[in-house]
Amino acid sequence: MGTVNIHEAKTHLSRLVEEVAEGAEIVIAKNGVPRARLVPLGSTRRLKFGVLKGKIRYPDDFDAPLPDEVLAQFEGRRK
């Protein structure tokens, strides 16, 4: 992992992005204090619709109204 100052990062951003795309991690510092880190993006995978079908269970009364005391707590009321 390399460290560059913010001025160098602005001047050579394209080169830094290429290095990061190849797997490097780069820290950007301002006045010697680390402020940000450039890291490669992970692979993005899209989940297929329905992939969890049958794997999640919820109670039959899941969408039933909440009891008054629980609803009062959610709304910040005291009962």
Secondary structure, 3 states (H helix, E strand, C coil): CEEEEHHHHHHCHHHHHHHHHCCCCEEEEECCEEEEEECCCCCCCCCCCCCCCCCCCCCCCCCCCCCHHHHHHHCCCCC
